[in-house]
Amino acid sequence: MAIGFALLSISPLYEKTVFEQLGKIPEIVEVHPLFGEFDILVKMECADIDSLGGVVIRKIRSIKGVMDTKTLIGTKSLAGT
């Protein structure tokens, strides 16, 4: 399983619509509104890294109001090492 995070920049007035649309994407397990440089943070869980890329490109970026994304790929936890 691959875990990824995406930081999203949203066009003004589209924040609520984008937030609601993100909640309909099965691979997105968490959606958090933010204050600061980015507007929304999402956590994704997919079968592999290629699937994560597909979610960002085909599902997230296609939502009207999403202006930019920054994707971060998670690694195994460092806990216990």
C-alpha positions in Angstrom: 0.0 0.0 0.0 1.2 3.5 -0.8 0.3 6.5 1.3 0.4 10.0 -0.1 -0.5 13.5 0.8 -1.5 16.4 -1.5 -1.5 20.1 -0.7 -4.0 21.9 -2.8 -4.4 25.5 -3.8 -8.0 26.4 -4.5 -9.5 29.2 -6.5 -11.4 31.7 -4.2 -15.0 30.8 -3.7 -14.5 27.1 -4.7 -13.2 25.9 -1.3 -16.4 24.3 -0.1 -17.2 22.7 -3.5 -13.7 21.2 -3.8 -13.8 20.0 -0.2 -17.1 18.2 -0.9 -15.9 16.6 -4.2 -12.7 15.4 -2.5 -14.8 13.5 0.0 -16.4 11.4 -2.8 -13.0 10.0 -4.0 -12.6 6.6 -2.4 -8.8 6.7 -2.2 -8.9 9.9 -0.2 -9.1 8.9 3.5 -8.7 12.4 5.1 -9.5 16.0 4.0 -8.4 18.9 6.0 -9.0 22.6 5.3 -5.9 24.8 6.0 -4.9 28.4 6.6 -1.7 29.5 5.0 0.0 28.9 1.7 -2.3 25.9 0.8 -6.0 25.6 1.2 -6.6 21.9 1.6 -4.5 18.8 2.7 -5.6 15.4 1.6 -4.3 12.0 2.7 -4.6 9.2 0.1 -4.2 5.4 0.4 -3.7 3.5 -2.8 -2.3 0.1 -4.0 0.9 1.6 -5.3 2.7 4.8 -6.2 1.4 4.8 -9.8 -2.1 4.7 -8.4 -1.4 7.7 -6.2 -0.3 9.6 -9.2 -3.4 8.6 -11.1 -5.7 9.9 -8.3 -3.9 13.3 -8.2 -3.8 13.7 -12.0 -7.2 12.2 -13.1 -9.4 12.8 -10.0 -8.1 15.7 -7.9 -6.7 18.0 -10.6 -9.9 17.5 -12.7 -12.1 19.2 -10.0 -13.1 22.7 -11.0 -11.4 25.1 -8.7 -8.2 23.2 -8.0 -5.5 25.5 -9.2 -2.3 23.7 -8.1 -1.2 20.6 -6.2 1.9 19.5 -4.4 2.1 15.8 -3.8 4.1 14.1 -1.1 4.7 10.3 -1.0 4.9 8.7 2.4 7.4 6.1 3.5 7.3 3.5 6.1 7.1 4.9 9.6 10.3 5.5 11.5 8.7 4.6 14.8 10.5 1.8 16.6 13.8 2.2 14.6 
